[in-house]
């Protein structure tokens, strides 16, 4: 069952937005997507955009697990 916010992409903690953007830029740079913050994401493949998001989630989970 889909939630009522299905398809929305909002930051739950607005104070974290700058940190998420830094992480996104860092990950994109590491996988070879330079100037990612100024790139039209519609011109990138799903694989490229998904790689950035997937790596971000992986790092956030690792960071959380190390804090346990």
Secondary structure, 3 states (H helix, E strand, C coil): CCCCCCCCCCCCCHHHHHHHHHHHHHHHHHCCCCCHHHCCHHHCCHHHHHHHHHHHHHHHHHHHHHCC
